[in-house]
Amino acid sequence: MGNSKVLLYVLHGAWDSQSADGVMVLGVSVDIEPLQKRLDEIAESKAGEFVEMCGYIQEEHGERYYEAVNVSGKYAKFYITEHYVELSESLMGEISRDMEKLDRSRDVEEYLRNLYDGGSVIPWVHEYMDGNEEVMEEILQLFGKAEDCNTPFNTTMDIVVGSVIKSLRLDDEKLEYLWEKFGDILIDDDECILDDFMGFECGTHREIVWRWFDEHHSKGVVHLMLGPVPEKIVCKKCGTEVRPEEDEELRNEYPYYCPECDENKYSFECEGGVTDEYKDIVPLPGCQQL
Protein backbone atom coordinates (compact mmCIF):
# COMPACT_ATOMS: atom_id res chain seq x y z
CA MET A 1 0.00 0.00 0.00
CA GLY A 2 1.54 3.31 -1.09
CA ASN A 3 0.97 6.92 -0.16
CA SER A 4 -2.55 8.36 -0.32
CA LYS A 5 -3.79 11.74 -1.48
CA VAL A 6 -6.33 13.65 0.60
CA LEU A 7 -8.35 16.62 -0.62
CA LEU A 8 -8.19 19.58 1.76
CA TYR A 9 -10.12 22.84 1.54
CA VAL A 10 -8.35 26.01 2.66
CA LEU A 11 -9.98 29.34 3.52
CA HIS A 12 -7.47 32.17 3.22
CA GLY A 13 -7.64 35.90 2.78
CA ALA A 14 -5.81 39.15 2.21
CA TRP A 15 -6.75 42.72 3.08
CA ASP A 16 -5.31 46.21 2.83
CA SER A 17 -6.38 49.25 4.83
CA GLN A 18 -3.61 51.48 3.37
CA SER A 19 -2.11 51.90 6.84
CA ALA A 20 -1.83 48.13 7.40
CA ASP A 21 -2.30 44.95 5.43
CA GLY A 22 -2.58 41.29 6.26
CA VAL A 23 -2.61 37.77 4.90
CA MET A 24 -3.98 34.79 6.83
CA VAL A 25 -5.08 31.19 6.51
CA LEU A 26 -8.38 31.10 8.39
CA GLY A 27 -9.17 27.41 8.22
CA VAL A 28 -8.26 24.02 6.79
CA SER A 29 -10.75 21.16 6.57
CA VAL A 30 -11.64 18.00 4.65
CA ASP A 31 -15.23 19.30 4.78
CA ILE A 32 -16.00 22.46 2.83
CA GLU A 33 -19.22 23.35 4.69
CA PRO A 34 -17.71 24.89 7.85
CA LEU A 35 -15.37 26.99 5.70
CA GLN A 36 -18.30 28.20 3.58
CA LYS A 37 -20.15 29.13 6.76
CA ARG A 38 -17.13 31.13 7.93
CA LEU A 39 -16.88 32.82 4.52
CA ASP A 40 -20.58 33.82 4.72
CA GLU A 41 -19.96 35.36 8.17
CA ILE A 42 -17.08 37.41 6.76
CA ALA A 43 -19.26 38.60 3.88
CA GLU A 44 -22.14 39.48 6.21
CA SER A 45 -19.87 41.73 8.28
CA LYS A 46 -18.22 43.17 5.13
CA ALA A 47 -14.91 41.80 6.48
CA GLY A 48 -15.26 44.19 9.40
CA GLU A 49 -13.03 42.12 11.72
CA PHE A 50 -10.13 42.53 9.28
CA VAL A 51 -10.51 45.98 7.71
CA GLU A 52 -12.82 48.95 8.24
CA MET A 53 -14.26 50.26 4.97
CA CYS A 54 -16.51 53.30 4.81
CA GLY A 55 -18.55 54.81 2.02
CA TYR A 56 -19.54 52.89 -1.09
CA ILE A 57 -18.28 49.28 -1.10
CA GLN A 58 -18.24 47.15 -4.22
CA GLU A 59 -18.75 43.51 -3.28
CA GLU A 60 -18.76 40.11 -4.97
CA HIS A 61 -19.74 36.97 -3.09
CA GLY A 62 -19.85 33.42 -4.40
CA GLU A 63 -19.79 29.96 -2.86
CA ARG A 64 -16.02 30.01 -2.57
CA TYR A 65 -15.03 33.66 -2.59
CA TYR A 66 -15.78 37.11 -1.20
CA GLU A 67 -14.23 40.35 -2.47
CA ALA A 68 -14.85 43.89 -1.28
CA VAL A 69 -13.24 47.21 -2.20
CA ASN A 70 -14.20 50.82 -1.47
CA VAL A 71 -13.54 54.10 -3.28
CA SER A 72 -10.43 54.87 -1.23
CA GLY A 73 -8.74 51.65 -2.30
CA LYS A 74 -9.17 49.59 0.85
CA TYR A 75 -9.94 45.97 0.02
CA ALA A 76 -10.53 42.51 1.46
CA LYS A 77 -10.43 39.26 -0.51
CA PHE A 78 -11.17 35.75 0.78
CA TYR A 79 -11.14 32.46 -1.09
CA ILE A 80 -11.71 28.76 -0.51
CA THR A 81 -9.27 26.73 -2.56
CA GLU A 82 -8.64 23.00 -3.04
CA HIS A 83 -5.34 21.30 -2.28
CA TYR A 84 -4.37 17.66 -2.60
CA VAL A 85 -1.99 16.54 0.13
CA GLU A 86 -0.01 13.34 -0.13
CA LEU A 87 0.08 11.37 3.12
CA SER A 88 2.38 8.48 3.90
CA GLU A 89 1.01 5.07 4.82
CA SER A 90 2.22 5.46 8.41
CA LEU A 91 0.57 8.87 8.76
CA MET A 92 -2.69 7.56 7.31
CA GLY A 93 -2.58 4.73 9.83
CA GLU A 94 -2.00 7.20 12.66
CA ILE A 95 -4.91 9.36 11.52
CA SER A 96 -7.12 6.28 11.25
CA ARG A 97 -6.22 5.21 14.79
CA ASP A 98 -6.89 8.71 16.13
CA MET A 99 -10.29 8.79 14.42
CA GLU A 100 -11.14 5.36 15.80
CA LYS A 101 -10.12 6.52 19.27
CA LEU A 102 -12.29 9.63 18.92
CA ASP A 103 -15.29 7.55 17.81
CA ARG A 104 -14.80 5.13 20.69
CA SER A 105 -14.52 8.04 23.14
CA ARG A 106 -17.87 9.36 21.95
CA ASP A 107 -19.38 5.90 22.40
CA VAL A 108 -18.12 5.79 25.99
CA GLU A 109 -19.40 9.31 26.76
CA GLU A 110 -22.86 8.42 25.41
CA TYR A 111 -22.86 5.15 27.37
CA LEU A 112 -21.99 7.00 30.61
CA ARG A 113 -24.75 9.55 30.00
CA ASN A 114 -27.28 6.77 29.52
CA LEU A 115 -26.12 5.04 32.71
CA TYR A 116 -26.46 8.27 34.67
CA ASP A 117 -29.84 9.19 33.18
CA GLY A 118 -31.06 5.68 34.02
CA GLY A 119 -29.90 5.97 37.63
CA SER A 120 -27.32 3.17 37.24
CA VAL A 121 -24.34 5.24 38.37
CA ILE A 122 -24.09 7.53 41.39
CA PRO A 123 -23.65 11.26 40.69
CA TRP A 124 -20.08 11.75 41.91
CA VAL A 125 -18.85 8.80 39.83
CA HIS A 126 -20.44 10.20 36.67
CA GLU A 127 -19.09 13.69 37.37
CA TYR A 128 -15.61 12.31 38.00
CA MET A 129 -15.56 10.16 34.86
CA ASP A 130 -17.19 12.71 32.55
CA GLY A 131 -14.46 14.54 30.64
CA ASN A 132 -11.66 12.95 32.69
CA GLU A 133 -8.88 12.21 30.18
CA GLU A 134 -7.08 9.71 32.43
CA VAL A 135 -10.25 7.70 33.03
CA MET A 136 -11.11 7.77 29.32
CA GLU A 137 -7.62 6.55 28.41
CA GLU A 138 -7.94 3.68 30.89
CA ILE A 139 -11.32 2.67 29.43
CA LEU A 140 -10.02 2.81 25.86
CA GLN A 141 -7.00 0.66 26.72
CA LEU A 142 -9.20 -1.91 28.46
CA PHE A 143 -11.64 -1.85 25.55
CA GLY A 144 -8.83 -2.55 23.09
CA LYS A 145 -7.74 -5.58 25.12
CA ALA A 146 -11.27 -6.89 25.72
CA GLU A 147 -12.81 -6.29 22.29
CA ASP A 148 -13.63 -9.52 20.52
CA CYS A 149 -15.40 -9.95 17.20
CA ASN A 150 -17.47 -12.73 18.80
CA THR A 151 -18.64 -10.54 21.68
CA PRO A 152 -21.42 -7.94 21.12
CA PHE A 153 -20.23 -4.33 21.33
CA ASN A 154 -22.62 -3.44 24.18
CA THR A 155 -21.50 -6.45 26.19
CA THR A 156 -17.86 -5.37 25.92
CA MET A 157 -18.86 -1.83 26.93
CA ASP A 158 -20.75 -3.17 29.95
CA ILE A 159 -17.75 -5.20 31.08
CA VAL A 160 -15.09 -2.52 30.55
CA VAL A 161 -16.94 0.52 31.91
CA GLY A 162 -18.43 -1.56 34.72
CA SER A 163 -14.98 -2.70 35.86
CA VAL A 164 -13.67 0.89 35.91
CA ILE A 165 -16.70 2.11 37.87
CA LYS A 166 -16.31 -0.67 40.45
CA SER A 167 -12.64 0.26 40.95
CA LEU A 168 -13.42 3.87 41.86
CA ARG A 169 -13.34 4.87 45.53
CA LEU A 170 -14.21 8.34 46.79
CA ASP A 171 -10.95 9.60 48.29
CA ASP A 172 -9.42 13.03 48.87
CA GLU A 173 -7.69 13.06 45.47
CA LYS A 174 -10.97 12.53 43.62
CA LEU A 175 -12.74 15.06 45.84
CA GLU A 176 -10.10 17.65 44.99
CA TYR A 177 -10.61 16.93 41.28
CA LEU A 178 -14.38 17.35 41.72
CA TRP A 179 -13.83 20.57 43.68
CA GLU A 180 -11.87 21.94 40.71
CA LYS A 181 -14.81 21.12 38.42
CA PHE A 182 -17.21 22.74 40.87
CA GLY A 183 -15.16 25.92 40.55
CA ASP A 184 -16.28 26.19 36.91
CA ILE A 185 -19.98 26.25 37.88
CA LEU A 186 -21.44 29.77 37.77
CA ILE A 187 -23.17 31.17 40.87
CA ASP A 188 -26.02 33.72 40.81
CA ASP A 189 -26.50 36.71 43.15
CA ASP A 190 -28.29 34.47 45.65
CA GLU A 191 -25.27 32.14 45.74
CA CYS A 192 -27.14 29.36 43.93
CA ILE A 193 -25.57 27.24 41.21
CA LEU A 194 -26.62 27.98 37.63
CA ASP A 195 -26.13 24.47 36.29
CA ASP A 196 -26.68 20.90 37.47
CA PHE A 197 -23.64 19.49 39.23
CA MET A 198 -23.05 16.04 40.66
CA GLY A 199 -26.73 15.40 41.34
CA PHE A 200 -27.35 18.89 42.75
CA GLU A 201 -29.88 20.62 40.54
CA CYS A 202 -29.60 24.12 39.11
CA GLY A 203 -30.79 26.57 41.79
CA THR A 204 -29.23 24.66 44.70
CA HIS A 205 -27.49 26.94 47.21
CA ARG A 206 -23.74 26.44 47.04
CA GLU A 207 -23.50 25.91 50.80
CA ILE A 208 -25.38 22.63 50.35
CA VAL A 209 -22.68 21.51 47.90
CA TRP A 210 -19.98 22.73 50.31
CA ARG A 211 -21.43 20.57 53.08
CA TRP A 212 -21.28 17.50 50.84
CA PHE A 213 -17.58 18.09 50.28
CA ASP A 214 -17.04 18.75 53.99
CA GLU A 215 -18.68 15.44 54.89
CA HIS A 216 -16.52 13.43 52.51
CA HIS A 217 -13.07 15.10 52.51
CA SER A 218 -10.83 13.98 55.34
CA LYS A 219 -9.77 17.58 56.08
CA GLY A 220 -13.12 19.21 55.32
CA VAL A 221 -14.21 21.84 52.85
CA VAL A 222 -12.04 24.51 54.48
CA HIS A 223 -8.98 22.63 53.22
CA LEU A 224 -10.42 22.68 49.69
CA MET A 225 -11.17 26.39 49.94
CA LEU A 226 -7.80 27.48 51.28
CA GLY A 227 -5.57 24.98 49.53
CA PRO A 228 -2.23 24.10 51.16
CA VAL A 229 -2.29 25.67 54.61
CA PRO A 230 0.90 27.00 56.23
CA GLU A 231 2.12 24.76 59.01
CA LYS A 232 4.52 25.37 61.84
CA ILE A 233 6.71 22.82 63.60
CA VAL A 234 6.30 22.83 67.37
CA CYS A 235 8.04 21.20 70.29
CA LYS A 236 5.99 18.32 71.69
CA LYS A 237 7.26 19.10 75.19
CA CYS A 238 6.26 22.76 75.48
CA GLY A 239 4.28 23.57 72.32
CA THR A 240 6.63 26.37 71.26
CA GLU A 241 7.41 26.83 67.58
CA VAL A 242 10.88 25.48 66.89
CA ARG A 243 13.51 26.85 64.53
CA PRO A 244 15.70 25.02 62.03
CA GLU A 245 19.07 24.22 63.56
CA GLU A 246 21.69 26.56 62.11
CA ASP A 247 24.77 24.51 62.96
CA GLU A 248 25.46 22.19 60.00
CA GLU A 249 27.09 19.47 62.11
CA LEU A 250 24.25 19.38 64.65
CA ARG A 251 21.56 19.60 61.97
CA ASN A 252 22.15 16.05 60.72
CA GLU A 253 21.11 14.66 64.12
CA TYR A 254 19.08 17.52 65.61
CA PRO A 255 17.24 19.32 62.78
CA TYR A 256 15.41 21.72 65.18
CA TYR A 257 16.09 24.01 68.11
CA CYS A 258 13.47 24.97 70.73
CA PRO A 259 14.08 28.45 72.19
CA GLU A 260 11.72 27.82 75.16
CA CYS A 261 13.46 24.59 76.22
CA ASP A 262 16.82 25.91 75.00
CA GLU A 263 17.49 22.47 73.57
CA ASN A 264 18.27 20.86 70.25
CA LYS A 265 15.46 18.55 69.13
CA TYR A 266 15.20 15.30 67.22
CA SER A 267 12.49 15.17 64.51
CA PHE A 268 10.38 12.80 66.65
CA GLU A 269 10.39 15.35 69.47
CA CYS A 270 8.51 17.83 67.24
CA GLU A 271 5.21 17.84 65.39
CA GLY A 272 3.43 19.89 62.74
CA GLY A 273 0.51 22.19 63.38
CA VAL A 274 -1.55 24.83 61.60
CA THR A 275 -0.43 28.42 62.04
CA ASP A 276 -2.58 30.46 64.45
CA GLU A 277 -4.21 32.70 61.82
CA TYR A 278 -5.76 29.63 60.13
CA LYS A 279 -6.57 27.57 63.19
CA ASP A 280 -10.09 28.83 63.88
CA ILE A 281 -11.38 29.23 60.32
CA VAL A 282 -14.74 27.50 59.83
CA PRO A 283 -16.52 28.21 56.51
CA LEU A 284 -19.95 27.06 57.79
CA PRO A 285 -21.43 26.16 61.17
CA GLY A 286 -20.81 22.48 61.82
CA CYS A 287 -18.02 22.12 59.26
CA GLN A 288 -14.60 20.72 60.10
CA GLN A 289 -11.85 23.03 61.33
CA LEU A 290 -8.27 22.85 60.16
Beta strands, then each sheet from edge to edge (+ up, - down):
strand 1: 4-16
strand 2: 21-29
strand 3: 57-62
strand 4: 65-70
strand 5: 75-87
strand 6: 231-235
strand 7: 243-244
strand 8: 256-258
strand 9: 263-265
strand 10: 270-274
sheet 1: 2+ 1- 5+ 4- 3+
sheet 2: 6+ 10-
sheet 3: 7+ 8- 9+
end
